[in-house]
Amino acid sequence: MGRPRKVWPEAQVKELIRLREAGRTWKEIGARLGLPRVTCSRYWQEVLGLPAFRVTRQHQQQEDWS
């Protein structure tokens, strides 16, 4: 058993959700939040319980950084 997971500020969680739903990669999300990409993806799956999905290159080209 490892360390207890840190609680993320609500604004950071909302930004994670917004960016991922906009089709951003974990690398892009991690850079925007100042966190490792693995931390972001694990939080998404393990804490939020949201499904993992692969971001396609076509989806990325259609979206702008909001």
SELUMMAR-855737 format. One record per residue (C-alpha): x, y, z. Coordinates in steps of 0.02 Angstrom, whole numbers, plus 32768, in hexadecimal, padded with zeros to 4 digits. Layout:
XYZ...
END
This chain:
800080008000804780A87FCD8031815980077F8281A180137F4E81FE7F777F5582BC7F837EB183177F747EAC83867EDA7E6184347EE17DB5843B7E8F7DF184B67E0A7E7C843E7DD77E0283AC7DCA7D8D84147D5D7E1E84467CEC7E53838F7CDC7DA3835E7CA97D8F83F07C317E3483CE7BDA7E1983137BC97D6983277B887DAE83A47B0A7E1E83187AC87EC5834C7B127F4B82C77B2D7F8B829D7BDA803082EE7BAB7FD783927B807F6B838A7C1C800183677C8C805F83FA7C417FC9846E7C5A7FAF84377D0F8068842B7D3A805A83737D67809F82D07D1F802E82897C97802081E47CF47FDE823E7D8E7F56828E7D267F2181ED7CD07F1E818B7D737EB782117DC87E3D820C7D367E2881507D407E4281247DF77DFA81B97E557D7881FC7DDD7D4D814E7D9E7D40818B7CEB7D6181197C577E0981197C017E0581427B497E8681667AC57E8D82137A787E9A820D79BB7F06828179547E6F82B678ED7E1282EB798B7EA6835279C47EB283B179207DFA83E379277E02842C79D67E5184D07A0C7EA384F17AB47E1885487B10
END
